[in-house]
Amino acid sequence: MTRPGGVWQNWARTESVRPQLVEFPRTVEAVQRAVRSAAGRGMRVKAVGAGHSFTGIAVAPGLLLDLSDLSGLVRVDHERARATFRAGTRLHDVPRLLARHGLAMQNLGDIDRQSIAGAVSTGTHGTGAGFGGIATQIVAVTLVTAAGDLLVVDETSDADLLPAVALSLGALGVLVEITVQCVPAFVLHAVEHPEPLDGVLDSLGDRASSADHFEFYWFPHTDVALTKTNSRLPESAVRRPLPVVGRWVDETLLANGLFRAVCAAGTVAPAVTPPLSRLAVRLTGDREYTDRSSEVFTQSRTVRFVEMEYALPADAVRAVFDEIRALIHARGWRISFPIEVRFAAADDLWLSTAHGRATGYIAVHRYFRDRPGEYFAAVEQIMLAHGGRPHWGKMHTLDASALRERYPRFDDFVAVRDRLDPDRMFQNAYLERVLGG
Ligand SMILES: Cc1cc2nc3c(=O)[nH]c(=O)nc-3n(C[C@H](O)[C@H](O)[C@H](O)COP(=O)(O)OP(=O)(O)OC[C@H]3O[C@@H](n4cnc5c(N)ncnc54)[C@H](O)[C@@H]3O)c2cc1C
């Protein structure tokens, strides 16, 4: 978000910049004009969404194009259940826009504050061993190229570019329209329970493959996993949402308010973290309800944190998890934030963290006032030893040479970048590091 004084900061407060110029285009033509004018002045351009990436991927020292006003539904293809959105549309607006057409997005991540363009550009994902990340739902995009021209990519036009542009780190151009393959609106039956951690780990493969959407959180210093299992039901299924007060108590007071106190206390007196974590898991995570898919997939997150997440071959998750647990124990660290474990199906997007393999995700977090350094660095070494690929929007230290080895189509992506952005109009320091100059 851009603050008074013209300084842009990301949500996690890990990145900030004072751009030379900020524009808020409301139309596709205004984006084209802005890109051409920046090119004429030799200025680099970066489109930003909601600033929810933890890395410097959205940092815009030249022209910052804030696409908040380029939002809304453009059209719906009812026959094929496809909806085209302006790229700055926030994910939390999507359910309302699709509801009147009886449609929904197939899967979502933990929150819905992001823009649709930002979410797909970094490979944002939810959980579900049979489902891909949000970018796998994209069937067409329109982007403004470095020359200010419009490029439409869909199955009939430049179709070979779709696996690159659907998840493109903001490196290929400014996405202005995005078409999503939707599904008929559906509801989810959610079961959230605290369970013995070892039992969950022993049955992890079965739990992930037998449920539509399975994930769990583990608070270090406890032996409890907070599991979440969501089953897909038709829209006609009876809904039993959490009562508004119950939802507020669970999510605002406990999951966020209590948790903020735990984190703040742990920062000044680390020794209190283990008992407070045990209290937190006793008070949260036991509920069952049925509601519209978007209400169940996403929650609010008001406690600020920093995060590193790696994608692993799904069958490596248990070993990696055990190593991280042993590491925390051995080092005597006091970690107030939980570790999150999720799953996704293999896909064929060139820079997708789930490219070509059934994937398990392990995410580590730290309260934003705690220093993540040692913890994240040691966890990252474990992830890398097991073939991990870092989330593009979350903290990591890899550069282009390390990433090239982890993505079989990396050089194909770079070749498309050379073609669409030969002068690196859309480059910033992060992209230079992860893709090369
Ligand atoms: C509290 C929180 C919860 C999160 N939960 C999840 C989760 O459950 N799963 C998950 O995978 N990730 C999650 N993330 C990460 C987040 O989804 C990604 O970092 C996402 O990219 C953020 O979207 P944004 O709109 O804020 O994009 P930004 O961070 O603003 O931008 C991200 C990238 O997209 C590019 N971009 C944005 N708009 C355009 C455009 N129109 N054209 C071209 N490029 C563009 C930017 O240039 C940049 O490269 C979470 C982050 C936070 C802070």
PDBQT file of the ligand as one rigid body, heavy atoms in Angstrom, charges set to zero:
ROOT
HETATM    1  C1  LIG A 501      -1.529 -12.889   5.334  1.00  0.00    +0.000 C 
HETATM    2  C2  LIG A 501      -1.094 -13.583   4.062  1.00  0.00    +0.000 A 
HETATM    3  C3  LIG A 501      -1.638 -14.807   3.737  1.00  0.00    +0.000 A 
HETATM    4  C4  LIG A 501      -1.215 -15.475   2.575  1.00  0.00    +0.000 A 
HETATM    5  N1  LIG A 501      -1.758 -16.698   2.283  1.00  0.00    +0.000 NA
HETATM    6  C5  LIG A 501      -1.313 -17.375   1.199  1.00  0.00    +0.000 A 
HETATM    7  C6  LIG A 501      -1.819 -18.676   0.883  1.00  0.00    +0.000 A 
HETATM    8  O1  LIG A 501      -2.705 -19.212   1.562  1.00  0.00    +0.000 OA
HETATM    9  N2  LIG A 501      -1.288 -19.329  -0.190  1.00  0.00    +0.000 N 
HETATM   10  C7  LIG A 501      -0.298 -18.776  -0.945  1.00  0.00    +0.000 A 
HETATM   11  O2  LIG A 501       0.171 -19.443  -1.872  1.00  0.00    +0.000 OA
HETATM   12  N3  LIG A 501       0.171 -17.539  -0.705  1.00  0.00    +0.000 NA
HETATM   13  C8  LIG A 501      -0.315 -16.829   0.335  1.00  0.00    +0.000 A 
HETATM   14  N4  LIG A 501       0.169 -15.568   0.585  1.00  0.00    +0.000 N 
HETATM   15  C9  LIG A 501       1.080 -14.952  -0.408  1.00  0.00    +0.000 C 
HETATM   16  C10 LIG A 501       0.275 -14.108  -1.407  1.00  0.00    +0.000 C 
HETATM   17  O3  LIG A 501      -0.852 -14.797  -1.872  1.00  0.00    +0.000 OA
HETATM   18  C11 LIG A 501       1.131 -13.790  -2.641  1.00  0.00    +0.000 C 
HETATM   19  O4  LIG A 501       2.318 -13.179  -2.260  1.00  0.00    +0.000 OA
HETATM   20  C12 LIG A 501       0.369 -12.911  -3.660  1.00  0.00    +0.000 C 
HETATM   21  O5  LIG A 501       1.208 -12.638  -4.732  1.00  0.00    +0.000 OA
HETATM   22  C13 LIG A 501      -0.089 -11.600  -3.125  1.00  0.00    +0.000 C 
HETATM   23  O6  LIG A 501      -0.969 -10.981  -4.052  1.00  0.00    +0.000 OA
HETATM   24  P1  LIG A 501      -0.961  -9.405  -4.179  1.00  0.00    +0.000 P 
HETATM   25  O7  LIG A 501      -2.164  -8.978  -4.937  1.00  0.00    +0.000 OA
HETATM   26  O8  LIG A 501      -0.747  -8.795  -2.863  1.00  0.00    +0.000 OA
HETATM   27  O9  LIG A 501       0.315  -9.219  -5.124  1.00  0.00    +0.000 OA
HETATM   28  P2  LIG A 501       1.608  -8.296  -4.905  1.00  0.00    +0.000 P 
HETATM   29  O10 LIG A 501       2.365  -8.810  -3.754  1.00  0.00    +0.000 OA
HETATM   30  O11 LIG A 501       1.212  -6.866  -4.910  1.00  0.00    +0.000 OA
HETATM   31  O12 LIG A 501       2.412  -8.630  -6.250  1.00  0.00    +0.000 OA
HETATM   32  C14 LIG A 501       2.917  -9.921  -6.458  1.00  0.00    +0.000 C 
HETATM   33  C15 LIG A 501       3.492 -10.018  -7.872  1.00  0.00    +0.000 C 
HETATM   34  O13 LIG A 501       2.435  -9.934  -8.809  1.00  0.00    +0.000 OA
HETATM   35  C16 LIG A 501       2.761  -8.955  -9.770  1.00  0.00    +0.000 C 
HETATM   36  N5  LIG A 501       1.544  -8.342 -10.250  1.00  0.00    +0.000 N 
HETATM   37  C17 LIG A 501       0.523  -7.830  -9.549  1.00  0.00    +0.000 A 
HETATM   38  N6  LIG A 501      -0.402  -7.358 -10.388  1.00  0.00    +0.000 NA
HETATM   39  C18 LIG A 501       0.043  -7.585 -11.635  1.00  0.00    +0.000 A 
HETATM   40  C19 LIG A 501      -0.469  -7.345 -12.934  1.00  0.00    +0.000 A 
HETATM   41  N7  LIG A 501      -1.642  -6.766 -13.112  1.00  0.00    +0.000 N 
HETATM   42  N8  LIG A 501       0.271  -7.722 -13.984  1.00  0.00    +0.000 NA
HETATM   43  C20 LIG A 501       1.465  -8.323 -13.844  1.00  0.00    +0.000 A 
HETATM   44  N9  LIG A 501       1.987  -8.586 -12.633  1.00  0.00    +0.000 NA
HETATM   45  C21 LIG A 501       1.288  -8.221 -11.560  1.00  0.00    +0.000 A 
HETATM   46  C22 LIG A 501       3.647  -7.969  -9.038  1.00  0.00    +0.000 C 
HETATM   47  O14 LIG A 501       4.420  -7.201  -9.945  1.00  0.00    +0.000 OA
HETATM   48  C23 LIG A 501       4.482  -8.937  -8.252  1.00  0.00    +0.000 C 
HETATM   49  O15 LIG A 501       5.450  -9.482  -9.105  1.00  0.00    +0.000 OA
HETATM   50  C24 LIG A 501      -0.233 -14.878   1.728  1.00  0.00    +0.000 A 
HETATM   51  C25 LIG A 501       0.296 -13.619   2.054  1.00  0.00    +0.000 A 
HETATM   52  C26 LIG A 501      -0.131 -12.974   3.220  1.00  0.00    +0.000 A 
HETATM   53  C27 LIG A 501       0.461 -11.639   3.568  1.00  0.00    +0.000 C 
ENDROOT
TORSDOF 0
